[in-house]
């Protein structure tokens, strides 16, 4: 992994993905390229003792311009700063930091679970993997309070169409009812499916429930499995408890806590 260094950038573009979710593209100035591992984050200073961490949404294949993504709903110092960003504005940061990194030499089947803005590092990891010829299976359970919080929904549906080995399961707390096929397991990821539960559902369908409930329903075997879970601490704890109850070793659950 790269050692964290002080970097200078300028804002190239700012956009809203949803009412309270924003992306910013930062063009590197010094150094001219930023090298990191997918899943890592950077820290931005807001004073001598105040910093905020932002996960990198882009992939290492774009070292000259990096993309950060943030939930700006909380309204704190970081949210206000993010909302006020303008093209050309200088942005210093220190990075890369973080160990929420998938090692493609790991032979285990991989399950990703993300809660709302916790999708950011997972988006970087999955995009990087499949853009660089990752041929093995992977599955993503992406949870939001409602469909508006699934900001990368279209990207993952496209990824699932282009790569049959990738299984995508969007889940929200409030959604229209879906068919019984939504209880099928992660066939594309090599996670055993109970044949009595029907065929895998189309990736465009959105399930209803909580992340841990869906993990419990869809993961039928944890043999040879590693899980990457990202989001709030409560969700992480519940998902980890479900997987450990099925027999998964605690160390096989990697996590990135956002709040």
C-alpha positions in Angstrom: 0.0 0.0 0.0 1.0 3.6 -0.6 2.1 5.7 2.3 -0.2 8.7 3.1 1.2 12.0 1.7 0.0 15.6 1.5 -1.6 16.3 -1.8 -2.8 19.4 -3.6 -5.8 19.3 -6.0 -8.4 21.6 -7.6 -12.1 21.0 -8.1 -12.9 19.9 -11.7 -16.6 19.1 -11.3 -19.3 18.9 -8.6 -22.6 17.0 -9.0 -25.6 15.8 -7.0 -26.4 12.1 -7.3 -29.4 12.5 -5.0 -30.8 15.3 -2.8 -28.3 14.6 -0.1 -25.5 12.7 -1.9 -22.8 14.6 -3.8 -19.7 13.7 -5.9 -16.7 15.9 -6.5 -13.9 15.3 -9.1 -10.5 16.5 -7.9 -7.7 17.0 -10.5 -4.3 16.2 -9.0 -1.7 19.0 -9.0 0.9 17.9 -6.6 1.8 15.1 -7.1 0.4 14.9 -10.7 -0.9 11.4 -10.1 -2.4 9.8 -7.0 -1.9 6.1 -6.4 -4.1 4.2 -4.1 -5.9 0.9 -3.6 -9.6 0.6 -4.4 -11.5 0.9 -1.1 -9.2 3.5 0.5 -10.0 7.1 1.7 -8.4 10.5 2.1 -8.6 13.0 4.9 -9.4 16.7 4.3 -8.4 19.3 6.9 -10.9 21.9 8.3 -8.6 23.4 10.9 -5.5 22.5 13.0 -7.2 19.6 14.8 -10.3 19.0 12.6 -10.3 16.6 9.6 -13.0 14.7 7.7 -12.5 11.4 5.9 -14.0 10.8 2.5 -13.9 7.4 0.6 -12.7 7.4 -3.0 -15.4 6.5 -5.4 -13.2 6.3 -8.5 -10.7 3.6 -9.3 -6.9 3.5 -9.3 -7.2 3.4 -13.1 -7.8 7.2 -13.0 -4.8 8.5 -11.0 -5.0 12.1 -12.4 -8.6 12.8 -11.3 -10.1 11.2 -8.3 -13.8 11.2 -7.3 -15.0 11.6 -3.7 -18.6 10.9 -2.7 -20.4 12.1 0.5 -23.7 12.1 2.3 -24.3 15.8 2.9 -27.5 15.4 4.9 -25.9 15.6 8.4 -25.3 19.4 7.9 -22.0 19.5 9.8 -18.8 21.2 8.8 -17.9 18.6 6.2 -21.4 18.7 4.6 -21.4 22.5 4.4 -17.9 22.5 2.8 -19.0 19.8 0.3 -22.1 21.8 -0.7 -20.1 25.0 -1.2 -17.5 23.5 -3.5 -16.9 25.3 -6.8 -15.0 24.5 -9.9 -11.3 25.6 -9.6 -11.4 25.7 -5.8 -8.1 24.3 -4.3 -8.6 21.2 -2.1 -5.7 19.8 -0.1 -5.9 16.3 1.4 -3.7 13.6 2.9 -3.9 10.0 1.7 -4.4 7.3 0.9 -5.5 5.7 4.1 -7.4 2.6 5.1 -7.3 -1.2 4.9 -10.8 -1.9 3.5 -9.1 -3.4 0.4 -9.9 -6.6 -1.5 -6.9 -8.7 -2.4 -7.7 -10.4 -5.7 -5.3 -13.2 -4.8 -7.7 -14.3 -2.1 -9.4 -17.5 -3.4 -12.5 -17.2 -1.3 -15.9 -16.3 -2.7 -16.7 -12.6 -1.8 -19.9 -11.0 -0.5 -20.2 -7.2 -0.3 -22.8 -5.6 1.9 -23.3 -1.8 1.7 -25.6 0.6 3.5 -26.3 3.9 1.7 -23.2 6.0 1.5 -21.2 3.0 2.6 -21.4 1.9 -1.0 -18.6 4.3 -2.0 -15.5 2.1 -1.3 -17.3 -1.0 -2.6 -18.2 0.8 -5.8 -14.5 1.5 -6.3 -13.5 -2.1 -5.5 -16.1 -3.7 -7.7 -15.5 -1.4 -10.7 -11.8 -1.9 -10.5 -12.2 -5.7 -10.2 -14.4 -6.1 -13.3 -12.6 -3.5 -15.4 -9.4 -5.5 -14.9 -10.6 -8.9 -15.8 -11.7 -10.3 -12.5 -13.5 -13.5 -13.7 -14.7 -14.9 -10.4 -18.0 -14.6 -8.8 -19.0 -11.8 -6.4 -22.3 -10.6 -4.9 -23.5 -7.3 -3.6 -26.3 -6.5 -1.2 -26.9 -2.8 -1.5 -29.3 -1.4 1.2 -31.0 2.0 1.4 -34.0 3.5 3.3 -35.7 4.0 0.0 -34.7 3.7 -3.7 -33.5 7.3 -3.8 -30.5 6.3 -1.6 -29.3 3.7 -4.0 -27.3 6.2 -5.9 -25.2 3.7 -7.9 -28.2 1.5 -8.7 -28.0 1.8 -12.5 -24.2 1.1 -12.5 -24.6 -2.1 -10.6 -27.5 -3.3 -12.7 -25.4 -2.7 -15.8 -22.5 -4.5 -14.2 -24.7 -7.5 -13.4 -25.9 -7.6 -17.1 -22.4 -7.4 -18.5 -20.8 -9.9 -16.0 -22.9 -13.0 -15.3 -20.6 -13.9 -12.4 -21.7 -10.8 -10.5 -24.9 -11.0 -8.5 -26.6 -7.8 -7.5 -29.4 -7.5 -4.8 -30.7 -4.0 -4.1 -32.7 -3.8 -0.9 -34.7 -0.9 0.6 -36.8 -0.5 3.8 -39.8 0.7 1.8 -40.4 -0.7 -1.7 -43.1 -2.3 -3.8 -43.6 -6.0 -3.1 -41.5 -8.4 -5.3 -41.9 -12.0 -6.3 -40.8 -15.0 -4.4 -37.8 -15.2 -6.6 -36.1 -12.5 -4.5 -35.4 -15.2 -1.9 -33.0 -17.1 -4.3 -29.4 -17.3 -3.2 -26.3 -15.9 -4.8 -25.9 -18.3 -7.7 -23.7 -15.9 -9.6 -21.3 -15.7 -6.7 -21.1 -19.4 -6.2 -23.0 -19.2 -2.9 -25.3 -22.3 -2.8 -28.9 -21.8 -3.8 -31.8 -23.7 -2.3 -33.5 -25.0 -5.4 -36.9 -25.0 -3.7 -36.8 -21.2 -3.6 -36.9 -20.7 -7.3 -34.5 -19.1 -9.8 -32.4 -16.0 -9.2 -34.4 -12.8 -9.7 -33.7 -10.2 -12.3 -31.2 -7.6 -11.0 -33.6 -4.7 -11.7 -36.0 -5.9 -9.0 -35.7 -4.2 -5.6 -36.2 -6.3 -2.5 -37.7 -5.0 0.8 -36.2 -5.5 4.3 -33.1 -4.8 6.4 -29.6 -5.7 5.3 -29.0 -8.3 7.9 -32.4 -9.9 7.2 -31.5 -10.2 3.5 -28.1 -11.6 4.3 -29.7 -14.2 6.5 -32.2 -15.2 3.8 -29.8 -15.3 0.9 -26.6 -16.7 2.2 -27.1 -20.4 2.5 -23.4 -21.4 3.1 -20.4 -19.6 4.4 -17.9 -22.2 3.4 -15.0 -20.5 1.6 -16.6 -17.1 2.0 -15.2 -13.6 2.8 -17.5 -10.6 3.5 -16.9 -6.9 3.1 -19.4 -4.8 5.0 -19.6 -1.0 4.8 -22.0 1.5 6.4 -23.3 2.2 9.9 -22.0 0.4 13.0 -25.3 -1.1 13.8 -25.8 -2.6 10.4 -22.2 -4.0 10.4 -22.7 -5.6 13.8 -26.0 -7.2 12.7 -24.6 -8.6 9.5 -21.5 -9.9 11.2 -23.7 -11.6 13.8 -25.8 -13.3 11.1 -22.7 -14.5 9.2 -21.0 -15.8 12.4 -24.1 -17.6 13.4 -23.9 -19.5 10.1 -20.3 -20.4 11.0 -18.2 -17.7 9.4 -15.0 -16.8 11.2 -15.1 -13.3 12.7 -11.8 -12.4 10.8 -13.5 -13.2 7.5 -15.8 -10.2 7.9 -14.0 -7.1 6.9 -15.7 -3.8 7.7 -15.6 -0.1 7.1 -17.6 2.0 9.6 -19.0 5.3 8.3 -21.0 6.3 11.4 
